[in-house]
Amino acid sequence: MGAAGGTCFAACQLAWYPDPVTSTASGAVKRFAASAPSSSRAVMKTIARPAFWMASASTAFAAVECFAEHVRGKKDSWNASFGGLAAGAVIGATTKRADIMVSTALGLGLFMFALDFTGESTIHETTQLELRNRMYGTLPMVHKESDALASLKEKYPECKEL
C-alpha cells in the first residue's frame, strides 16, 4: 500500500509540474529544462523515490506494531503508537534533519495512538446494527415501537387494530 501511495503521489507531482524532467550527466534529476523532452529514466527516478519512502514508512509501521504486540503480549493502542513513531521517523528521515525527524515521529505516533484508541467507529450513541438499518433502510429483526406511537395507542384505544 505504501508503494502504491508513493507512486500515486509522484504521478500527481509530475502532473502538477508539467515541465520536462531530465537527468544530468551525474544522474541527478533536473527540472525546468529549456526545450528537452522528459527522459524516461528521470521520470522513473522521480516516481521511485516517493514510492520507496512511503513503502519504507508503511513497512516500518507494520513491523514495529507487530513486534510491539508480540513483545508486550497484548493488543492495544500503544502498539499503534510505537508503529507511528517508527513510520514518522522514516518519513522525517527524508529531510536529513533530526529535529524534523523527531517531531514527525512524535506527531505520527500521537496521531496513530488517537486513531487506534477511538476504535473502528466514531459513532457511539447507536450500535452498528442500528446505524446500518438507518443508512440502508432495512428493518430490524424485532420491531420496537416508538414512545410517541405507544402514547397515541393509549390515547386512542379504538384505533389499536389499525
Buried (B, 14 or more C-beta within 10 A) or exposed (E): EBBEBBBBBBBEEBEEEEEBBBBEEEEEBBEEBEEEEBBEEBBEBBBBBBBBBBBBBBBBBBEBBEBBBEEEEEEEBBBBBBBBBBBBBBBBBBEEEEEBBBEBBBBBBBBBBEEBEEEEEEEEEEEEEEEEBEEEEEEEEEEEEEEEEEEEEEEEEEEEEE
